[in-house]
């Protein structure tokens, strides 16, 4: 991402070398209105995760049973209301994140954590798959003591799966800022563009190496 909103594709299949220019949808510096927050019942809860490309993290959660909404955005930084270009410099402190609103009567935070772990590379430091830099680091932003307890237990279980340290951070929730509208539902609205990015980035290949048949994503 870096100084301009471009995702680079290292080619496979029929894509030898391809530039995925997400920012080309809007002029640089233009911040579209973010996807409006859905109207949700008081019984819902919220989880926030960072796991590399937020297009992919949103896709991992939005059709899970019990998930009311999944919104791409930014969290973990000190600059309020950051723009995509700013986050891409790596200087705002934010990570690309997804805010998941869910119905606790239909799913659990532990189940969402299970989806999260199997959709990322938890032993990768300061990046995910082909995306490198602090804006792509993996973080579980827990909300309150109970989410922290569940997240710590879940991370400990994941660590037993690996001989290398799990580097995903567990951090108390910080302000979440919805990303620009053109990033929302990107995988569904731009399937050809998104699939070329995902294949070129080697996300599913690496997930299968890490998790085998339990890997999340598309195979």
The 8 nearest C-alpha neighbors of each residue, nearest first, counted from 0:
[[1, 87, 4, 5, 6, 3, 2, 88],
 [0, 2, 87, 88, 3, 89, 4, 84],
 [3, 1, 88, 87, 84, 0, 4, 85],
 [2, 4, 1, 5, 84, 0, 87, 22],
 [5, 3, 22, 0, 84, 21, 20, 6],
 [6, 4, 20, 0, 21, 3, 19, 7],
 [5, 7, 19, 0, 20, 18, 8, 4],
 [8, 6, 18, 19, 5, 17, 9, 196],
 [7, 9, 199, 17, 18, 196, 10, 200],
 [10, 8, 199, 16, 200, 7, 17, 15],
 [11, 9, 15, 14, 16, 199, 8, 17],
 [10, 12, 14, 199, 15, 13, 9, 198],
 [11, 13, 14, 10, 15, 198, 199, 195],
 [14, 12, 11, 15, 10, 16, 195, 199],
 [15, 13, 10, 11, 12, 16, 17, 199],
 [14, 16, 10, 11, 13, 17, 9, 12],
 [17, 15, 10, 9, 14, 8, 18, 7],
 [16, 18, 8, 14, 19, 10, 7, 15],
 [17, 19, 7, 8, 20, 6, 16, 5],
 [20, 18, 6, 7, 5, 21, 17, 8],
 [19, 21, 5, 22, 23, 18, 6, 4],
 [22, 20, 23, 5, 19, 4, 24, 6],
 [23, 21, 4, 24, 20, 25, 5, 27],
 [24, 22, 25, 21, 20, 26, 27, 4],
 [23, 25, 22, 21, 26, 181, 20, 27],
 [24, 26, 23, 22, 29, 27, 30, 181],
 [27, 25, 29, 28, 23, 24, 22, 30],
 [26, 28, 29, 25, 22, 84, 23, 3],
 [29, 27, 30, 26, 84, 82, 25, 83],
 [30, 28, 27, 26, 25, 31, 82, 179],
 [29, 31, 179, 28, 32, 82, 25, 180],
 [32, 30, 179, 180, 33, 29, 181, 25],
 [31, 33, 180, 179, 30, 34, 35, 178],
 [34, 32, 180, 179, 177, 178, 35, 31],
 [33, 35, 180, 183, 36, 32, 177, 179],
 [36, 34, 33, 37, 32, 177, 180, 38],
 [35, 37, 34, 38, 70, 68, 39, 33],
 [38, 36, 39, 35, 68, 67, 34, 100],
 [37, 39, 36, 40, 35, 67, 41, 68],
 [40, 38, 37, 41, 43, 67, 42, 100],
 [39, 41, 42, 43, 38, 102, 44, 37],
 [40, 42, 43, 39, 44, 102, 38, 101],
 [43, 41, 40, 102, 44, 103, 39, 104],
 [44, 42, 102, 101, 41, 40, 103, 100],
 [43, 45, 101, 100, 102, 103, 42, 46],
 [46, 44, 100, 99, 101, 47, 43, 98],
 [45, 47, 99, 98, 100, 48, 141, 44],
 [48, 46, 98, 140, 97, 99, 139, 45],
 [47, 49, 139, 97, 96, 138, 140, 50],
 [50, 48, 96, 138, 137, 95, 51, 94],
 [51, 49, 137, 119, 136, 56, 48, 135],
 [50, 52, 135, 127, 136, 53, 49, 95],
 [53, 51, 54, 55, 95, 56, 50, 135],
 [54, 52, 56, 55, 95, 71, 96, 57],
 [53, 55, 57, 52, 56, 185, 186, 58],
 [56, 54, 58, 53, 57, 52, 59, 186],
 [55, 57, 53, 59, 58, 54, 97, 50],
 [56, 58, 54, 59, 55, 60, 69, 53],
 [57, 59, 55, 56, 60, 61, 54, 186],
 [60, 58, 56, 57, 55, 61, 216, 118],
 [61, 59, 63, 57, 58, 62, 69, 56],
 [60, 62, 69, 58, 63, 57, 68, 59],
 [63, 61, 60, 64, 66, 59, 58, 65],
 [62, 64, 60, 66, 61, 65, 59, 111],
 [65, 63, 66, 62, 106, 105, 67, 61],
 [64, 66, 105, 106, 102, 101, 63, 67],
 [67, 65, 101, 63, 64, 68, 100, 102],
 [66, 68, 101, 100, 65, 102, 69, 99],
 [69, 67, 100, 66, 99, 61, 70, 101],
 [68, 70, 99, 61, 98, 57, 97, 60],
 [71, 69, 98, 97, 72, 57, 68, 183],
 [72, 70, 97, 53, 178, 96, 177, 183],
 [73, 71, 177, 178, 96, 176, 97, 95],
 [72, 74, 95, 96, 176, 94, 93, 175],
 [75, 73, 175, 93, 94, 76, 174, 96],
 [74, 76, 93, 173, 94, 92, 77, 73],
 [77, 75, 92, 93, 91, 74, 78, 94],
 [76, 78, 92, 91, 79, 75, 93, 74],
 [77, 79, 91, 76, 81, 80, 92, 93],
 [80, 78, 81, 77, 176, 76, 174, 91],
 [79, 81, 176, 78, 82, 177, 73, 175],
 [82, 80, 79, 78, 85, 86, 83, 176],
 [81, 83, 85, 84, 86, 30, 80, 178],
 [84, 82, 86, 85, 87, 81, 4, 178],
 [83, 85, 87, 82, 86, 3, 4, 2],
 [86, 84, 82, 87, 83, 88, 81, 91],
 [85, 87, 83, 88, 84, 89, 91, 93],
 [88, 86, 1, 0, 84, 89, 85, 2],
 [87, 89, 1, 2, 90, 86, 85, 84],
 [90, 88, 87, 86, 134, 133, 91, 92],
 [89, 91, 88, 92, 86, 85, 87, 93],
 [92, 90, 93, 76, 86, 78, 89, 77],
 [91, 93, 76, 90, 75, 77, 89, 94],
 [94, 92, 76, 75, 74, 91, 73, 134],
 [95, 93, 134, 73, 74, 135, 96, 75],
 [94, 96, 73, 53, 134, 49, 72, 135],
 [97, 95, 49, 73, 72, 48, 53, 94],
 [96, 98, 71, 70, 48, 47, 72, 57],
 [97, 99, 47, 70, 69, 46, 71, 100],
 [98, 100, 69, 46, 45, 68, 47, 97],
 [101, 99, 45, 68, 67, 44, 66, 46],
 [102, 100, 66, 67, 44, 43, 65, 45],
 [101, 103, 43, 65, 104, 105, 106, 66],
 [104, 102, 106, 105, 107, 101, 43, 44],
 [103, 105, 102, 106, 65, 107, 42, 43],
 [106, 104, 65, 103, 102, 64, 107, 101],
 [107, 105, 65, 103, 104, 102, 110, 64],
 [108, 106, 110, 109, 103, 111, 105, 104],
 [107, 109, 111, 110, 112, 106, 146, 46],
 [110, 108, 112, 107, 111, 113, 149, 153],
 [111, 109, 113, 107, 112, 108, 114, 106],
 [112, 110, 114, 108, 113, 109, 115, 107],
 [111, 113, 115, 109, 110, 114, 116, 108],
 [112, 114, 110, 111, 115, 116, 109, 117],
 [115, 113, 111, 112, 117, 116, 118, 110],
 [114, 116, 112, 118, 113, 117, 111, 119],
 [117, 115, 113, 118, 119, 114, 112, 121],
 [116, 118, 215, 214, 114, 115, 119, 113],
 [117, 119, 215, 115, 116, 114, 216, 214],
 [120, 118, 116, 117, 121, 50, 115, 206],
 [119, 121, 122, 123, 127, 206, 118, 209],
 [122, 120, 165, 167, 123, 119, 166, 116],
 [121, 123, 165, 166, 120, 164, 124, 163],
 [124, 122, 121, 120, 127, 126, 166, 125],
 [125, 123, 126, 166, 122, 136, 127, 167],
 [126, 124, 136, 133, 132, 131, 135, 123],
 [125, 127, 131, 135, 136, 132, 124, 130],
 [128, 126, 51, 130, 135, 129, 123, 131],
 [127, 129, 130, 202, 200, 201, 126, 205],
 [130, 128, 200, 127, 131, 201, 126, 202],
 [131, 129, 127, 128, 126, 135, 51, 132],
 [130, 132, 126, 135, 125, 127, 129, 133],
 [131, 133, 126, 125, 134, 135, 89, 130],
 [134, 132, 125, 136, 135, 89, 126, 94],
 [133, 135, 94, 132, 93, 136, 95, 89],
 [136, 134, 51, 126, 133, 132, 94, 127],
 [135, 137, 125, 126, 133, 134, 51, 94],
 [136, 138, 50, 49, 167, 51, 168, 135],
 [139, 137, 168, 49, 167, 169, 48, 140],
 [138, 140, 169, 48, 141, 168, 170, 49],
 [141, 139, 172, 170, 171, 47, 48, 169],
 [140, 142, 171, 146, 172, 147, 139, 170],
 [143, 141, 172, 146, 171, 140, 147, 144],
 [144, 142, 145, 146, 147, 141, 171, 172],
 [143, 145, 147, 146, 148, 142, 141, 149],
 [146, 144, 148, 147, 143, 149, 142, 150],
 [145, 147, 149, 141, 148, 144, 142, 143],
 [148, 146, 144, 150, 145, 141, 149, 151],
 [149, 147, 145, 151, 146, 150, 144, 152],
 [148, 150, 146, 152, 147, 151, 153, 145],
 [151, 149, 153, 147, 152, 148, 146, 154],
 [152, 150, 154, 148, 153, 149, 147, 155],
 [153, 151, 155, 149, 150, 154, 148, 156],
 [152, 154, 150, 156, 151, 155, 149, 157],
 [153, 155, 157, 151, 156, 152, 150, 158],
 [156, 154, 158, 152, 153, 157, 151, 159],
 [155, 157, 153, 154, 159, 158, 152, 160],
 [158, 156, 154, 160, 159, 155, 153, 161],
 [159, 157, 155, 160, 161, 156, 165, 154],
 [158, 160, 157, 156, 161, 155, 162, 154],
 [159, 161, 158, 157, 162, 156, 210, 163],
 [162, 160, 158, 163, 159, 164, 157, 165],
 [161, 163, 164, 160, 159, 158, 165, 122],
 [162, 164, 161, 165, 122, 158, 166, 160],
 [165, 163, 166, 122, 162, 158, 161, 121],
 [164, 166, 122, 121, 167, 158, 163, 161],
 [165, 167, 122, 164, 121, 124, 168, 123],
 [168, 166, 137, 138, 121, 165, 169, 122],
 [167, 169, 138, 139, 170, 166, 137, 140],
 [168, 170, 139, 138, 140, 167, 141, 171],
 [171, 169, 140, 141, 168, 139, 172, 138],
 [170, 172, 141, 140, 142, 173, 169, 143],
 [173, 171, 140, 141, 142, 170, 174, 47],
 [172, 174, 75, 74, 175, 171, 140, 76],
 [175, 173, 74, 176, 172, 75, 76, 79],
 [174, 176, 74, 73, 173, 177, 72, 98],
 [177, 175, 73, 72, 80, 178, 74, 174],
 [178, 176, 72, 33, 71, 73, 175, 70],
 [179, 177, 72, 71, 33, 176, 180, 182],
 [178, 180, 33, 31, 181, 182, 30, 32],
 [179, 181, 33, 34, 183, 182, 31, 32],
 [180, 182, 179, 183, 185, 24, 31, 184],
 [183, 181, 185, 180, 179, 178, 184, 71],
 [182, 184, 185, 180, 181, 71, 34, 70],
 [185, 183, 187, 186, 188, 182, 54, 57],
 [184, 186, 188, 183, 182, 187, 189, 54],
 [187, 185, 190, 193, 189, 184, 188, 54],
 [188, 186, 190, 185, 184, 189, 58, 193],
 [187, 189, 185, 186, 190, 184, 183, 193],
 [188, 190, 186, 192, 187, 185, 191, 193],
 [191, 189, 193, 186, 187, 192, 194, 188],
 [192, 190, 194, 193, 189, 195, 186, 196],
 [193, 191, 195, 189, 190, 194, 196, 19],
 [192, 194, 190, 196, 186, 195, 191, 189],
 [193, 195, 197, 191, 196, 192, 190, 198],
 [196, 194, 198, 192, 193, 197, 199, 191],
 [195, 197, 193, 199, 194, 198, 8, 200],
 [196, 198, 194, 200, 199, 195, 202, 193],
 [199, 197, 201, 195, 200, 196, 194, 202],
 [198, 200, 8, 9, 10, 196, 201, 197],
 [199, 201, 129, 197, 198, 202, 196, 8],
 [202, 200, 198, 204, 199, 203, 205, 197],
 [201, 203, 205, 200, 204, 128, 197, 206],
 [204, 202, 206, 205, 201, 207, 218, 216],
 [203, 205, 201, 207, 206, 202, 208, 218],
 [204, 206, 208, 207, 203, 202, 201, 209],
 [207, 205, 203, 209, 208, 204, 214, 210],
 [206, 208, 211, 210, 204, 205, 209, 214],
 [209, 207, 205, 206, 211, 210, 204, 214],
 [210, 208, 206, 207, 211, 205, 120, 214],
 [211, 209, 214, 207, 213, 206, 208, 212],
 [212, 210, 207, 213, 214, 208, 209, 206],
 [211, 213, 214, 210, 207, 215, 206, 208],
 [214, 212, 210, 211, 215, 117, 207, 206],
 [215, 213, 210, 117, 212, 207, 206, 211],
 [214, 216, 118, 117, 213, 114, 217, 206],
 [215, 217, 118, 203, 59, 214, 218, 206],
 [216, 218, 203, 215, 214, 202, 197, 59],
 [217, 203, 216, 204, 207, 215, 214, 206]]
